[in-house]
Structures are given as C-alpha cells and as structure tokens.
Amino acid sequence: MARERLYLFDTTLRDGAQTNGVDFTLTDKLAIARLLDDLGIDYVEAGYPGANPTDTNFFAEKRPMRARLTAFGMTRRPGRSASNDPGLVALLDAQADAICFVAKSWDYHVRVALETTEEENLASIRDSVRAAKAKGREVLLDCEHFFDGYKAKPAFALACAKAAYDEGARWIVLCDTNGGTLPHEVERIVGEVCAKIPGDHVGIHAHNDTEQAVANTFTAVRAGARQIQGTLNGLGERCGNANLVSIIPTLKLKSEYADKFEIGVSDEALSRLVRVSHALDELLNRAADRHAPYVGESAFATKAGIHASAIMKEPATYEHVAPERVGNRRKLLVSDQAGRSNVLAELDRIGLDIDKNDPRVSRLLDEVKEREAIGYAYEAADASFELLARRLLGKVPHYFDVEKFDVNVEQRNNAKGERITVSQAVVKIKVGDEQLISVAEGIGPVNALDLALRKDLGKYQSYITGLELTDYRVRILNGGTQAVTRVLIESADETGDHWTTVGVSANIIDASFQALMDSIVYKLVKSGAPA
C-alpha cells in the first residue's frame, strides 16, 4: 500500500527568530538553512525580505538548496494595488522558490487591527496570490488566527482560505496564532475545512501556549492536513511553535504514522537529529534542554536500579524507541539510588571491562553513595563518574600536579574613571620535572581560573587546544553563608563531544576548580595522552 506524502515546513529562521533573546545574523541563518536542508525539510522559511537588513540580504541572491526556500510577507495592504505596495513588491522580488503570505482570517482582527472590511481583506488575498503566481512562485497562505476566526465566524474564515485556494495557492495553512486551541477543536475544524479544501493542500501551524502544539499538529494530520509547520527545538514567540525535533521521529518511528505517511527525512538523517538539535543550541549559545523528548540527555536515562536491571536484559522494557535511531544513547545513571546494574552498565558503556562479581564494583557503588551524600551528583556528571571509576581501577595516568592557585578580585577605577571589577588568577603546576606558572584575567574569578589553568600545560597543551567550557551551573545545597556549593561544568571539544564534571565545596572557587580539573583530565584521558 502506497504511503501518503507529508510535507515539513520549517520556520525557525522566521517565526523562531521572534523568540525572546534570539537574534540571528546572516551567517547564522545560512548555517541553519544548511542544517535544515541536510535534514530533509521540504520548505525552509528564511525570513521576511524588506522587514530588516538581515532578511533582505538573505534573499538578495539565489541560495541553491534541495528544500524550497520560502520568503514570508503580508498580503497587499488595504487600499493599495498589488503593484503599488512596496512590501509586496519587495516580497515578489526576493530570490525565493515560494512565497508564504500571511493574512487575517478572523473578522475581529480585520475590523480592529486592519480597520478594513471583510470584502477588502478577501480581495487583498486574491490579488496577492495572483501576483505571486504571475511571478512563477509557489504560493502558501498562512491564515492567521484561523481557529479563533473559525470559532467566531466560520463562513468568513473559510472564505479567506478558499480565496487563496481558488486563486491557485499550493498550501492553505491553518494557524493557531494565539496557541489557545485544544486538540478536540483542531480535529473538528480541520476536518470541516478538509471537506471544502483537499487535505493535500492544507497545512497546520500550531503555537505552544497550552503545551499542546505537537499534539495539535498530529491531530490536524489525523483530520486531513498534509503539511506540518514548526521550528527546531520549538523556538518561537511567547511559548514557542510546534517542535519539529519531536514531530519528525514520531512520524518516522511510530507505526500509526510511519505505516501511512512518508516524509523527506531519511533514516540516516534521523540518526543525526541529536546533532542538529544541539547545533542550534550551540549557535544560540544556550544549554540544550536535558529533558527534551528524543534528543535530550535524559530522554533515555534511567536512574532506578530495578529499571536498569530490566533494561540490561531487554531495552524495550523501559524504552519506547531505540535511542540510536535519533542519534541519542542509553544512560543508566549512577547515583545514590542506583544499584549494581547501573554501575555495571555505565562501566560497560565507557569501555571498562570488569567482572560483575569483582569487589571493586561494590566499592565504587559505595563511594558514589558516600560522595553523593555530601553533595556530588554523578547522574548529571558522566565524566566525573568515569574518572572516579578509572581511578579506582588504576586507569588514570598521572599527568600533572597543581601546586597552588591564587584568585584575586579587584574593584577599581579604569583610565576613563569608570568603576570596574577585574578578576585575576595565578596557577602554578608541575608537569614531570617542569614547573609552570600561568596568569590570566577573566570576566569573573572562575573564568580567570579556567583561562590560567588551560594557558600552559607543557607537553599536554596540544591535547586541550580544542577544549572549551559550554555551560556553568551552581547550586547551593543548604542555607547560610557557609553553604555547601555544587558546581556542574559542561565542556566540549573539537570532535563535538560534550561531557559534564562536578565539584563540591563550601567554597565556590574550590568547587569550580574541582570541576575544571576533572574536565581537563577527562579530555587528556579521552585523547589518549601519555603519562
């Protein structure tokens, strides 16, 4: 039985750019567009030409892609002709394969926001689609506030959709712009629309304001829609858009959809999904969501010992899909709640061969529990656990000693008379018979210590050239000024690998130093640096 084609439309570069704190450069947009194209997305909506210099420059020249590069913009303004609307003219001149117009489909918005008539709104839709078709563009219409509009005045909302379809628009996209529509409402309304407009011309654009954008998307597909709009990692205004990183693997791996539909994402591309998701977070300079479905670090993590024991016998006992399918991996967490199964599974994963009855397994588990009782968290610090295990087994070379370090924070006036705070660290290390002293200034004491520590490791310097810190998290474990502090540091290297280390102390600098040291030593072990 032939499967139906579902089309994926990504708006990370347009709707995702409206995320609070997100500001894409032209270089960022080009990099993300390549990621999306390689993933197998059908349409990449890259921005709004004429709205800002970045988007205008993006569409100033042809960008060869497998995906259909899509420009976004408004239908002609009320009272203007298509040829006398500068915004529409800029959109038609954009070097794009397709144009996605946005038009009001809620009579309330037409009356209050546009201050025009329903007839003029319909004429604007028809004229704009006709003008884009004349330019040889594939045309989409985003029916803004469609679900609210349909609930208020279904005949007018449907008339807006039909106006574009009758003029030859390829896709009529039903938008839950405010994100307040519930799945049962989406199912009913999409079903009624698909009775008037063929479903293979209908798309869904869901926002996540009730945490149901993904559910609403699948409900729309079940009701007949055949185009899905969303963003990577659910970026978007307010609470975000439907998350394509969650939608894609569900379409590929859940039989209800995989048996009926096909999409442009191959199995090989699906196996890179974690990398694609993390690449976007790295570009945005933010930590990846550890609990994200499919791609999060915790998505296939198991903490309870009884669960770990079952997973080691048969992974399907506690996993709904195989993590490797999306480029993730199974993690049996080591913590104070873990059993021997967790420890053995983690030792096996990191390549430490040890008999399950070896008494050192029990000693390692006891040490983990003792250290977690005073604040360490190995379930969140895989690299620190690996070093703890390797040290117990005598498999961590002695690379160098830190003989002393000193960190100073000074507040003073600079040459301009401005009050500034300067942090400086001095680190004295011994590599073999060689003593090395490094000094560095940083934007804070931990940054200064990190820079000084990695400034000169003698013969090991070449091994840490690609090492960088990507996240720094502090948690106070009890109250008062003498509270115990836990520091978690996430690091990455030139291979794209990420790892986390932990330090605990009543002194935040000392806790940070422990985590920094573990990160460096882990990188040396990982790189096979000789003693």
C-alpha positions as CSV (number, residue, x, y, z in Angstrom):
1,M,0.0,0.0,0.0
2,A,1.5,3.4,-1.1
3,R,2.1,5.8,1.7
4,E,0.9,9.4,1.6
5,R,3.4,12.2,1.5
6,L,3.6,14.6,4.4
7,Y,5.5,17.9,3.8
8,L,7.6,19.5,6.5
9,F,7.8,23.3,6.6
10,D,10.4,24.9,9.0
11,T,10.0,28.4,10.2
12,T,12.9,28.5,12.6
13,L,14.5,31.4,10.7
14,R,11.3,33.5,10.7
15,D,8.9,32.6,13.5
16,G,11.8,31.1,15.5
17,A,13.6,34.4,15.2
18,Q,10.8,36.0,17.3
19,T,12.0,34.0,20.3
20,N,12.9,36.2,23.3
21,G,16.7,36.5,23.3
22,V,17.2,35.1,19.8
23,D,18.9,37.3,17.2
24,F,20.2,35.6,14.1
25,T,22.9,37.0,11.9
26,L,23.1,36.4,8.2
27,T,25.9,33.8,8.9
28,D,23.6,32.1,11.5
29,K,20.8,31.9,9.0
30,L,22.9,30.4,6.3
31,A,24.3,27.8,8.7
32,I,20.8,26.8,10.0
33,A,19.4,26.7,6.5
34,R,22.1,24.2,5.6
35,L,21.2,22.1,8.7
36,L,17.6,22.0,7.7
37,D,18.3,21.2,4.1
38,D,20.6,18.3,5.0
39,L,17.9,17.0,7.4
40,G,15.4,16.7,4.6
41,I,13.0,19.5,5.4
42,D,10.8,20.3,2.4
43,Y,10.3,24.1,2.9
44,V,12.7,26.5,4.7
45,E,11.1,29.8,5.5
46,A,14.1,32.0,5.8
47,G,12.6,35.3,6.8
48,Y,10.7,38.5,5.8
49,P,12.5,40.4,3.0
50,G,12.2,44.1,3.4
51,A,11.5,43.9,7.1
52,N,15.1,44.1,8.2
53,P,18.6,44.1,6.6
54,T,19.5,40.5,7.5
55,D,16.4,39.0,5.8
56,T,16.7,41.4,2.8
57,N,20.3,40.3,2.3
58,F,19.4,36.7,2.7
59,F,17.0,36.9,-0.2
60,A,19.2,39.2,-2.3
61,E,20.7,36.3,-4.2
62,K,19.8,32.8,-5.1
63,R,20.6,30.2,-2.4
64,P,20.8,26.8,-4.0
65,M,19.0,24.2,-1.8
66,R,17.2,21.0,-2.2
67,A,14.4,22.4,0.0
68,R,12.1,25.1,-1.3
69,L,13.4,28.4,0.0
70,T,10.4,30.4,1.2
71,A,10.0,34.1,1.8
72,F,7.4,35.4,4.2
73,G,5.4,38.6,4.0
74,M,2.0,40.2,4.2
75,T,-0.7,40.3,1.5
76,R,-1.2,43.7,-0.1
77,R,-2.3,46.4,2.3
78,P,-5.9,47.6,2.2
79,G,-6.5,50.4,-0.2
80,R,-3.3,49.6,-2.3
81,S,-3.0,47.8,-5.5
82,A,-0.5,44.9,-5.7
83,S,1.8,46.9,-7.8
84,N,1.7,49.9,-5.5
85,D,2.5,48.1,-2.3
86,P,6.3,48.4,-1.5
87,G,6.2,45.5,0.9
88,L,4.5,43.2,-1.6
89,V,6.9,44.3,-4.4
90,A,9.9,43.5,-2.2
91,L,8.5,40.1,-1.5
92,L,7.9,39.4,-5.2
93,D,11.5,40.5,-6.0
94,A,13.0,38.2,-3.4
95,Q,15.1,35.3,-4.7
96,A,12.9,32.6,-3.3
97,D,11.2,29.4,-4.6
98,A,8.0,30.1,-2.7
99,I,6.2,32.9,-1.0
100,C,4.2,32.4,2.2
101,F,1.7,35.2,2.6
102,V,0.1,35.9,6.0
103,A,-3.5,37.2,6.0
104,K,-6.1,37.8,8.6
105,S,-8.8,35.2,8.8
106,W,-10.6,36.4,12.0
107,D,-13.2,39.0,11.4
108,Y,-12.3,40.7,14.7
109,H,-8.8,41.3,13.5
110,V,-9.9,42.6,10.1
111,R,-12.2,45.1,11.9
112,V,-9.9,46.1,14.7
113,A,-6.3,45.6,13.6
114,L,-6.6,46.3,9.8
115,E,-9.6,48.7,10.2
116,T,-11.0,47.5,6.9
117,T,-13.9,45.4,5.5
118,E,-14.2,41.7,5.1
119,E,-14.6,42.2,1.3
120,E,-11.3,44.2,1.1
121,N,-9.5,41.5,3.1
122,L,-10.6,38.8,0.7
123,A,-9.7,41.0,-2.3
124,S,-6.2,41.5,-0.8
125,I,-5.7,37.7,-0.5
126,R,-6.8,37.1,-4.1
127,D,-4.7,39.9,-5.6
128,S,-1.6,38.9,-3.7
129,V,-1.8,35.2,-4.6
130,R,-2.5,36.2,-8.2
131,A,0.6,38.5,-8.3
132,A,2.9,35.8,-6.8
133,K,1.6,33.2,-9.2
134,A,2.3,35.6,-12.1
135,K,5.9,35.8,-10.9
136,G,6.2,32.0,-11.1
137,R,6.3,31.4,-7.4
138,E,4.7,28.6,-5.4
139,V,2.3,30.3,-3.0
140,L,1.3,29.5,0.5
141,L,-1.2,31.4,2.7
142,D,-0.9,31.5,6.4
143,C,-4.4,32.0,7.7
144,E,-3.6,34.0,10.8
145,H,-5.8,33.3,13.9
146,F,-7.7,30.8,11.8
147,F,-9.1,28.7,14.6
148,D,-10.2,31.7,16.7
149,G,-11.7,33.2,13.5
150,Y,-13.5,30.0,12.6
151,K,-15.0,29.7,16.0
152,A,-16.2,33.3,15.8
153,K,-17.4,33.4,12.2
154,P,-16.7,30.1,10.3
155,A,-18.1,31.3,6.9
156,F,-15.6,34.3,6.8
157,A,-12.6,32.2,8.0
158,L,-13.3,29.6,5.4
159,A,-13.8,32.3,2.7
160,C,-10.3,33.6,3.4
161,A,-8.9,30.1,2.9
162,K,-11.0,29.4,-0.2
163,A,-10.0,32.8,-1.8
164,A,-6.3,31.7,-1.8
165,Y,-7.1,28.1,-2.9
166,D,-9.3,29.2,-5.7
167,E,-6.5,31.5,-7.0
168,G,-4.1,28.6,-7.1
169,A,-2.3,28.7,-3.8
170,R,-0.5,25.4,-3.2
171,W,-1.0,25.4,0.6
172,I,-3.6,26.9,2.8
173,V,-2.1,26.9,6.3
174,L,-4.4,27.0,9.3
175,C,-2.7,28.9,12.1
176,D,-3.4,28.7,15.8
177,T,-1.7,32.0,16.2
178,N,-2.6,32.6,19.9
179,G,-1.9,28.9,20.8
180,G,-5.1,28.5,22.7
181,T,-7.0,26.0,20.6
182,L,-7.4,22.5,22.1
183,P,-6.9,19.2,20.2
184,H,-10.6,18.3,20.0
185,E,-11.3,21.7,18.5
186,V,-8.4,21.3,16.0
187,E,-9.7,17.9,14.9
188,R,-13.2,19.2,14.3
189,I,-12.2,22.4,12.5
190,V,-9.5,20.9,10.3
191,G,-11.9,18.1,9.4
192,E,-14.5,20.6,8.3
193,V,-12.0,22.6,6.3
194,C,-10.7,19.5,4.5
195,A,-14.3,18.8,3.4
196,K,-14.1,22.1,1.4
197,I,-10.4,22.2,0.5
198,P,-8.5,19.0,-0.3
199,G,-6.3,17.9,2.6
200,D,-3.2,17.6,0.4
201,H,-3.5,21.4,0.2
202,V,-4.0,22.1,3.9
203,G,-1.3,22.8,6.5
204,I,-1.2,23.3,10.2
205,H,0.8,25.9,12.1
206,A,0.5,25.5,15.9
207,H,1.8,27.5,18.8
208,N,2.5,26.1,22.2
209,D,0.8,28.4,24.6
210,T,-1.1,25.5,26.2
211,E,1.8,23.0,25.8
212,Q,-0.2,21.2,23.0
213,A,1.4,22.4,19.8
214,V,2.8,19.0,18.9
215,A,-0.5,17.3,19.9
216,N,-2.5,19.8,17.9
217,T,-0.2,19.1,14.9
218,F,-0.8,15.4,15.0
219,T,-4.5,15.9,15.5
220,A,-4.6,18.1,12.4
221,V,-2.8,15.4,10.4
222,R,-5.3,12.8,11.5
223,A,-8.1,15.1,10.5
224,G,-6.6,15.5,7.0
225,A,-3.9,18.2,6.9
226,R,-0.8,17.2,4.9
227,Q,1.7,19.9,5.6
228,I,3.3,20.5,9.0
229,Q,4.8,23.8,10.1
230,G,7.1,24.1,13.1
231,T,10.6,25.0,14.3
232,L,13.7,23.3,15.5
233,N,13.6,22.8,19.3
234,G,10.2,24.5,19.4
235,L,11.6,28.1,19.0
236,G,9.1,30.8,18.6
237,E,7.3,33.8,20.0
238,R,6.0,33.5,23.6
239,C,5.9,29.8,24.4
240,G,7.2,28.7,21.0
241,N,6.0,26.8,18.0
242,A,5.4,23.1,17.3
243,N,8.7,21.3,17.8
244,L,9.8,19.6,14.6
245,V,12.5,17.8,16.6
246,S,9.8,15.9,18.5
247,I,7.4,15.6,15.5
248,I,9.9,14.1,13.0
249,P,10.9,11.0,15.0
250,T,7.3,10.3,15.9
251,L,6.4,10.4,12.2
252,K,9.3,8.1,11.4
253,L,9.2,5.7,14.3
254,K,5.5,5.3,15.4
255,S,3.7,2.8,13.3
256,E,0.4,4.8,13.2
257,Y,2.2,7.5,11.2
258,A,5.2,5.6,9.7
259,D,2.9,3.0,8.1
260,K,0.7,5.6,6.5
261,F,3.0,8.5,5.7
262,E,6.4,9.2,4.3
263,I,8.5,12.4,4.8
264,G,11.6,13.8,3.3
265,V,13.8,12.8,6.3
266,S,15.8,9.7,5.7
267,D,16.7,7.1,8.3
268,E,20.3,8.3,8.1
269,A,19.3,11.9,8.6
270,L,17.1,10.9,11.5
271,S,20.2,9.4,13.2
272,R,21.7,12.9,13.1
273,L,18.7,14.6,14.9
274,V,20.5,15.0,18.2
275,R,23.4,16.7,16.5
276,V,21.1,19.0,14.6
277,S,19.2,20.0,17.8
278,H,22.4,20.6,19.7
279,A,24.0,22.5,16.8
280,L,21.1,25.1,17.0
281,D,21.6,25.4,20.8
282,E,25.3,25.9,20.4
283,L,24.8,28.6,17.8
284,L,22.4,30.3,20.2
285,N,25.0,29.9,23.0
286,R,22.5,28.2,25.3
287,A,22.4,24.9,27.1
288,A,20.5,22.1,25.4
289,D,17.3,21.0,27.2
290,R,18.3,17.9,29.1
291,H,14.7,16.7,29.2
292,A,13.7,17.3,25.6
293,P,11.9,14.3,24.1
294,Y,14.0,12.0,21.9
295,V,17.1,14.3,21.8
296,G,17.6,15.3,25.4
297,E,20.4,13.9,27.6
298,S,17.8,12.5,29.9
299,A,15.4,11.2,27.2
300,F,16.8,7.6,27.6
301,A,18.3,7.9,31.1
302,T,17.3,5.5,33.8
303,K,18.0,6.1,37.5
304,A,16.2,3.3,39.4
305,G,18.3,0.2,39.8
306,I,15.4,-2.2,39.2
307,H,14.7,-0.4,35.8
308,A,18.4,-0.6,34.9
309,S,18.4,-4.3,35.6
310,A,15.5,-4.9,33.2
311,I,17.0,-2.6,30.5
312,M,20.2,-4.6,30.5
313,K,18.2,-7.7,29.8
314,E,15.9,-6.2,27.2
315,P,16.0,-2.4,26.4
316,A,12.4,-2.4,25.2
317,T,11.2,-2.9,28.8
318,Y,11.7,0.8,29.5
319,E,12.3,2.4,26.1
320,H,9.6,3.4,23.6
321,V,12.1,3.6,20.7
322,A,15.8,2.7,20.3
323,P,17.8,5.8,21.2
324,E,20.3,5.2,18.3
325,R,17.6,5.8,15.8
326,V,17.7,9.6,16.6
327,G,21.4,9.7,17.4
328,N,21.0,9.5,21.2
329,R,22.3,6.9,23.6
330,R,21.0,5.0,26.6
331,K,22.2,6.2,30.0
332,L,21.9,4.1,33.2
333,L,22.5,6.8,35.8
334,V,24.8,6.3,38.7
335,S,23.5,7.9,41.8
336,D,22.7,7.2,45.5
337,Q,19.6,5.4,44.2
338,A,21.5,3.2,41.8
339,G,22.2,-0.5,42.0
340,R,25.0,-2.7,40.7
341,S,23.2,-2.9,37.3
342,N,23.6,0.8,36.8
343,V,27.2,0.8,37.7
344,L,28.0,-2.3,35.5
345,A,26.1,-0.8,32.6
346,E,28.0,2.5,32.8
347,L,31.3,0.8,33.1
348,D,30.5,-1.3,30.0
349,R,29.5,1.9,28.1
350,I,32.8,3.6,28.8
351,G,34.8,0.5,27.9
352,L,36.0,-0.6,31.4
353,D,35.9,-4.4,31.4
354,I,35.3,-5.8,34.8
355,D,33.7,-8.9,36.2
356,K,30.3,-8.3,37.7
357,N,31.4,-10.1,40.9
358,D,34.6,-8.1,41.3
359,P,34.5,-6.5,44.8
360,R,35.6,-3.2,43.3
361,V,32.2,-2.8,41.8
362,S,30.7,-2.7,45.3
363,R,33.4,-0.4,46.5
364,L,32.7,2.0,43.6
365,L,29.0,2.0,44.3
366,D,29.6,2.6,48.0
367,E,31.9,5.5,47.2
368,V,29.4,7.1,44.8
369,K,26.7,6.9,47.5
370,E,29.1,8.4,50.1
371,R,30.1,11.2,47.8
372,E,26.5,11.9,46.8
373,A,25.5,12.1,50.4
374,I,27.8,15.2,50.8
375,G,26.6,16.9,47.6
376,Y,28.1,15.3,44.5
377,A,25.7,14.4,41.6
378,Y,27.2,11.8,39.3
379,E,23.9,11.2,37.4
380,A,24.5,14.7,36.0
381,A,28.3,14.4,35.7
382,D,29.2,11.5,33.5
383,A,32.8,12.5,33.0
384,S,33.5,12.8,36.8
385,F,32.0,9.4,37.4
386,E,34.2,7.9,34.6
387,L,37.3,9.4,36.2
388,L,36.2,8.1,39.7
389,A,35.8,4.6,38.3
390,R,39.1,4.8,36.3
391,R,41.0,6.0,39.4
392,L,39.6,3.1,41.5
393,L,40.7,0.7,38.8
394,G,44.1,2.4,38.4
395,K,43.5,3.6,34.8
396,V,44.1,7.3,35.0
397,P,47.6,8.4,34.3
398,H,49.3,11.0,36.5
399,Y,49.6,13.9,34.2
400,F,50.4,17.0,36.3
401,D,50.1,18.5,39.8
402,V,48.6,21.8,40.7
403,E,50.9,23.1,43.4
404,K,48.9,26.2,44.1
405,F,46.5,28.6,42.7
406,D,45.5,32.1,43.7
407,V,42.4,34.1,42.6
408,N,42.0,37.8,43.2
409,V,39.0,40.1,42.6
410,E,39.8,43.8,42.5
411,Q,37.4,46.7,42.1
412,R,38.9,49.9,40.9
413,N,38.6,52.9,38.5
414,N,39.9,52.4,35.0
415,A,41.7,55.0,32.8
416,K,38.3,56.5,31.9
417,G,37.3,56.9,35.6
418,E,34.8,54.1,35.3
419,R,34.3,51.7,38.2
420,I,35.2,48.2,37.1
421,T,35.8,44.7,38.7
422,V,38.8,42.7,37.5
423,S,39.5,39.1,38.3
424,Q,43.0,37.6,38.0
425,A,44.2,34.0,38.6
426,V,47.7,32.6,39.1
427,V,48.2,28.9,38.7
428,K,51.4,27.0,39.5
429,I,51.6,23.5,38.1
430,K,54.3,20.8,37.8
431,V,54.5,18.6,34.7
432,G,57.1,16.0,35.4
433,D,60.2,17.9,36.5
434,E,59.0,21.1,34.8
435,Q,57.3,23.9,36.8
436,L,55.0,26.3,35.0
437,I,53.3,29.4,36.2
438,S,50.4,30.9,34.3
439,V,48.5,34.2,34.9
440,A,45.1,35.2,33.3
441,E,42.4,37.8,33.7
442,G,38.8,36.9,33.2
443,I,35.3,38.3,33.4
444,G,34.9,36.6,36.8
445,P,37.1,34.6,39.2
446,V,36.1,31.2,37.7
447,N,36.7,32.4,34.1
448,A,40.1,33.7,35.2
449,L,41.0,30.4,36.9
450,D,39.9,28.4,33.9
451,L,41.9,30.5,31.5
452,A,45.0,30.3,33.7
453,L,44.7,26.6,34.2
454,R,44.5,25.9,30.5
455,K,47.0,28.5,29.4
456,D,50.1,26.3,29.6
457,L,50.1,22.6,30.4
458,G,53.5,22.0,28.9
459,K,53.7,18.8,26.9
460,Y,50.0,18.3,27.3
461,Q,48.9,21.7,25.9
462,S,48.3,20.4,22.4
463,Y,45.8,17.8,23.7
464,I,43.5,20.5,25.2
465,T,43.6,23.1,22.4
466,G,40.0,22.3,21.3
467,L,38.6,22.2,24.8
468,E,36.0,24.8,25.7
469,L,33.5,25.3,28.5
470,T,29.9,25.5,27.3
471,D,27.9,25.7,30.5
472,Y,28.4,26.5,34.2
473,R,25.8,25.8,36.8
474,V,25.9,26.4,40.5
475,R,23.5,25.1,43.2
476,I,23.6,26.0,46.8
477,L,22.8,22.8,48.8
478,N,21.9,24.3,52.1
479,G,21.3,27.7,53.7
480,G,23.6,30.3,55.1
481,T,26.8,32.0,54.0
482,Q,28.8,28.8,54.8
483,A,26.5,26.7,52.5
484,V,27.9,23.8,50.5
485,T,28.1,24.6,46.8
486,R,27.8,22.2,43.9
487,V,29.3,23.3,40.6
488,L,28.5,21.5,37.3
489,I,30.6,22.3,34.3
490,E,29.7,21.2,30.8
491,S,32.6,21.0,28.3
492,A,33.0,20.3,24.6
493,D,35.9,19.7,22.3
494,E,36.8,19.8,18.6
495,T,35.1,16.5,17.9
496,G,31.7,17.8,19.0
497,D,31.6,15.6,22.1
498,H,30.1,17.0,25.3
499,W,30.7,16.0,28.9
500,T,29.9,17.2,32.4
501,T,32.0,17.3,35.5
502,V,31.2,18.2,39.1
503,G,32.8,19.8,42.1
504,V,31.5,20.2,45.7
505,S,32.8,22.5,48.5
506,A,31.8,25.2,50.9
507,N,34.0,27.4,48.7
508,I,32.6,28.1,45.3
509,I,36.0,28.7,43.8
510,D,37.3,25.3,45.2
511,A,34.2,23.6,43.8
512,S,34.7,25.2,40.5
513,F,38.4,24.2,40.5
514,Q,37.5,20.5,41.1
515,A,35.1,20.5,38.2
516,L,37.6,22.3,35.9
517,M,40.3,19.8,36.8
518,D,38.1,16.9,36.1
519,S,37.2,18.4,32.7
520,I,40.8,18.8,31.7
521,V,41.9,15.4,33.0
522,Y,38.9,13.7,31.2
523,K,39.9,15.4,28.0
524,L,43.5,14.1,28.3
525,V,42.2,10.6,29.0
526,K,39.8,10.8,26.2
527,S,42.6,11.9,23.8
528,G,44.9,9.1,24.9
529,A,47.6,11.5,26.3
530,P,50.5,9.5,27.6
531,A,51.7,9.8,31.2
